[in-house]
Amino acid sequence: MPVTVRIPTPLRRMTNGKDKVELEESNLSSMIENLEASYPGIKERLIDENGELRYFVNIYLNGEDVRFLDGLDTSAASGDEISIVPAVAGG
């Protein structure tokens, strides 16, 4: 069973309108690399020039922020759900 990656509306134009993608992945870094291979340009929206998760992008594994887990080294297992959530600012 693959990992389900939920794609936010602002990134769906890069995934041909798909709101979720299923991948066979073991960790977040490989997931991002495979997303980039299938949907060129998505990586630069998620990862900064230092190879870190962009500060305005939140990624959750089964509802837990990966920044409080192992960051980009966070492992994912079959059946897990990864959500990419852009930060929202308001005033």
N, C-alpha and C positions, 0 to 999 in steps of 0.2 A: 504494500500500500504506500503510495507516495505522500510527500509533504504537500499541503495546500498552501499556496502563497496568495494572500489577498492583496490585490492591486488597488490603490486609491484612485479616485476619479482623475486627478491631475496627471497621472502617469499612464492612464489607459490608452491614450493616443499612441503611446510607444508599444503597447501590447495588442494593437489592432482591436481595441475596444474590450478586451477580456478583463473581467473583474476578478478573476482568479486563475492561477496557473498551477499545475501539478508537476512537481519535480521529485526525482529520486536523489535526495541529498543527505549528507551526514552533518554538515555544519553551515553556518550562515555565510561564510566566505565563499564556499563552493557554490552555494545557491546564487549569490550575486554574480559570480563569474558565469554561471550557466544562463542566468537571465540576460546578461550582457551578450552572450553568444547568440541567443535567440532574438533578443530585442536590443540591438545596438544603441548605445547612448543612455541606457537606464542606469548603468553603474555610476556615471558621473553625477547623476541626480541623487544618489544615495551615499557615495563615498567621496571624501574630499581629497585634495592633492597629497595629503600625508597618509592616505590609506585608512583614515578613520571615518566612522559614521558621521555624516554631516549633522551639525547641531540642531538643525530644524527638521530632521527626519527621525521619527521614532519607529523602532521595529520591535514587535512583540511576538514572543513564542508562547502560544497557549495563554495569552493574556498577561504575560510577564515581560516587562521591559528588558531587552537583552543587555542594556547598559548595566543592569544589576545582576546579570548572570555572567557570562564570559565574553560579552561583546561580540565581535565578529567571529570569535572561536566557539560561540555557543553551538552545542550539538542539537540536532533535530532527529527525531525518530519517525518511523513510519506512522502515519496518521496524525502527526502534529499539524498545527495551523500557525502560519507565520502571517502577521499583519503588518503592512507598511503603512504608517500613518504620518502624514506631514503635520508639523506643528502649526497650530492656528494662533494667530495674534489678533487681538481686538482692543477696542478702546471705548 
